[in-house]
């Protein structure tokens, strides 16, 4: 999406984070934190933070598409809209069509904020120990999608990669 502005001047209360690209970089940092986590709590927190960041990128990217660019006919074509200017819901529908894993992000984001979600997404965190050891040596998180377990770290990779390809103008700096 070439119409995304580099800096969102209205991005207040974000500790200086002011662009969609900066949020994509944050999603990648959360992915990196999850892959390097040494405790089950750090692993879970990084996954949740990554999914929340990925879902909120919808807002960041939508705001980054300037009001004048929203009149660009190529956006109508991209989002599948005719006869009117695209609205945020059109963008959300397009995002989910292009990256179905974003629905998982929505469910996890809403579930962690509101305690429950209108989408039923089952998540499970598993830990294993080495025989005879008191320390955890491995932890994995799974997300059940249509009866199939998927590794949460793979889903986070997919959504971070989607946003990298849609919302950045250069290499991600972790």
Secondary structure, DSSP 8 states (H G I E B T S, - for coil): -TTB-S--TT--SSTT--SHHHHHHHHHHHHHHHHT-SSHHHHHHHHHHHHHHHHHHHHHHHHHB-TTGGG-HHHHHHHT--SS---HHHHHHHHHHH-TTHHHHHHHHHHHHHSS-SS--EEEEEEEE-TT-SSEEEEEEEEEETTEEEEHHHHHHHHHHHHHHHH-SS----
